[in-house]
Amino acid sequence: MAIAVVYLIAVNVIGYAMMGIDKERAIRGAWRISEASLFLAALLGGALGCTLGMNHFRHKTKHWYFKFGMPLILSVQVLLGICILFILRP
């Protein structure tokens, strides 16, 4: 269980950082992180970090697939987490 918590913290920090890095690169006109990579980070468990980063840095908020997709992925992950907790509970 502790490994899962450490993993989730790490992947959410990475997702948050990816949003910030991509926003900074967008401002500079530099090479960008692909949208597929941002969604992959969210799908791997980092949806909370990606969503928080998206809102904090005001990045990708005009794209409907980010505006609705990231919170949707987060909702599914929270529901799956709740289901897993009840299933694994002795």
N, C-alpha and C positions, 0 to 999 in steps of 0.2 A: 504494500500500500504506500509506503514511504517513497519508493521508487517512482510510482505513478504521480505522486504529488510533486516531486522534484522535476519530473519530465514536464508536467503541465505548466509549472512555473517557468521553466526554461523556454518552452515553445511559445508561451504567451509573451515573455520578454522579447524574444526574437521577433515575433509578429509585430509587436509595438515598435520595436527599433526599425524594422523593415519599412513601416509606414513613414517614420520620421526621416529615414535615410532617403527614401524615394521622393518625399516632398522636397527635401533639401536639394536633391539632384534635379528635380523638375525646375526649381527656382534658378539654379545655375545653368540649366540647359545641358546637363551632362548625361552620360549613359544612365538609363533607368532600370529599375527592377521590374521584371515583367509582371503583368497582372496575374498570369497563371501562377507565378511564384508566390504572390501575395495570397491568392486563394488556396494554394497548397499549404502554406503555413497555417491558414485558418482551418483547413480540413484535417490537418495533423494534430489538432487540439488547441491551436492558438487563436481561435475566433474571438475570445474576449480581448486579448492583447491587440489584435488587428482592429477590432471595432473601437476600442478605446483610442488607439493610435490614429485611426481614421478621423475620429471626432476631435481629438486634441489638436492634431496638426491641420485639421480641415483639409484633408487630402482624400481625393476620390469621392467626395460627398455628392457630387453632381451626377455621378454615374449611377443609374438606377440599379444595376446589378451589384454594385458595392453597397449602395444605400440600403437595399433590402436583402441582399445576399449574405452579407456578413452577419447581421442580426439573426437571420434565419438559420445559418450554420450554428451560431451560438445557442439558439433556442434548442435545436436538435441535440447538440452536445450536452446541454444541461439536462434535458429529458433523459438522454441515454445514461448520463452519470447518475441520476436519481434512480433509474431502473436497475443499474448495476449495483448500486449501494443496497437496494432492497433485496436483490437476488443473492448477493454475497453475504448478507447479514445472517449470522447463525441463529 
